[in-house]
Amino acid sequence: MTTSATRTALTALGAVGAVGVGAAVWGIGIERYLFTLRRHELRLLPPGSAPMKVLHLSDAHMAPWQKRKQLWMASLADLEPDLVVNTGDNLGHEEGLRGLRRALDPLRGIPGVYVHGSNDHVAPSPRNPLRYFLGPSKITSTAEPLDTQSLDAYLRDDLGWTEVDNVATSIDAGGLRLDVFGVGDAHRRWDRVGALPDQLEEVRGSGDADLTIGVTHAPYRRVLDPFTDFGADMIFAGHTHGGQVRVPGFGALVANCDIPLRQARGLSAWKHGGRSIPLNVSAGIGHSIYAPVRFACRPEASLITLLPRDR
């Protein structure tokens, strides 16, 4: 190789390296702190209803030292939501509940529903990120257990929220009756979709709902399809982190479940059995403490304002 060609090759390698370093610095040092609120409006309520604001939180993966994240989450109470939907993975450390209290205490007394993700039960563990390209991540049997009982006591007793893991129930929010059902973490195969029809029949026997909501941590097709069949007007999910690292102009490279990549983040339409309903998949607020990076995928929460349908 000539001296000129060698110099050109080294310059190209240096440029590629500089881009890689720059992307890493951005993803690790900047973007993972660029907390973002996504806003949407949907006409799903009965004609004549007052608007209802739904705050969707997911995948906080909280560690006690993450003060910026805690302050931003606490500030979301200023939105004055009528309902909070929490799609799991609240904890990211054995002491994460301390940080979660600082983040969620301002939402105390606002009606809410929640399901668990695996990191509400077991702590995260180091993973090789390249393995996600081989399919959904495998279950780690050596993960350290977390204090789920204390987490539930906080969400249920302190905040007043209702757990809907493999449960159907009714709640009142925003002056409306909501039928809500959900499943445990489908990524860990804790979902029990078959338990819901009988519960829904019993819930619906006590009166008609103004809105029916399905809640899941991991948006697997085997959950989304029956949720649609069960009459959900809207589905909320998390888990995907929006891919966590996305390619600008392309989108997510992985979703860690079997949802189409184009629906791994944001509001889209889930179609099944002749129905098409809104599906909001949150890209989440946090990240594993072992993968402190987000690139082209800012940490987020969603505020979805539900409006009355046209007459």
C-alpha angles and dihedrals in degrees: 000000000000122000090250093051091047091051091049092050092049091048091052092048090048091051092050090048092049091051090050093049091046092051091049093049090049095046096044103033105031121011097051087064096048095100112193136193116214115205128201137167123212130180102223106124128096114272112275095026121136115246116270124208117215119194112204115201125179145162100009090161085194124205120184095243096055095102098157091056092047093051093048093049091048090053091060089078086074087072088069096220120197093213136019120209113194115190098192145249091107096155130063100166137032089253094042094114090071090061093040091058091056089049100046106029092093088061092060112136096018110119112256144168129204146182128197130251122201091263089064086066107029133026120251119259133205112280135187101241092209090066090070088073088065092062138279112347120267125246116262111218094192097059116131115251119243128214097263091162092062091044091054092046089055097046094041105034104026101035097028096232126151124234114223102182101148088340137116120205145147127245136175119237133157091002091301136106112240126193107208130185133172148163138230120258106309090195088067091038091245090132117115103186091162090066093062107070095065091045092048091051090054093046093049091049089070094060146305120295125225090216137009120211131190119205128194135158098214116037101220117164091239087064102037095051097054091040086059091047090050090062103258112171089201139004128214123200142160133174100102097082082214086278088303088229113048132179111236109245092015108053132207121012094194136016101186089230137052099272114122109268092236088064097045091104136028138002118331140145120267110207125198137140094004094307129108118196135170116268119192114195111187118216085213135234101256147030138219113285085234093057106039097176141101123179126185085346112086120201108261153178125199131229109197115187111205115209132188118271118248113268 
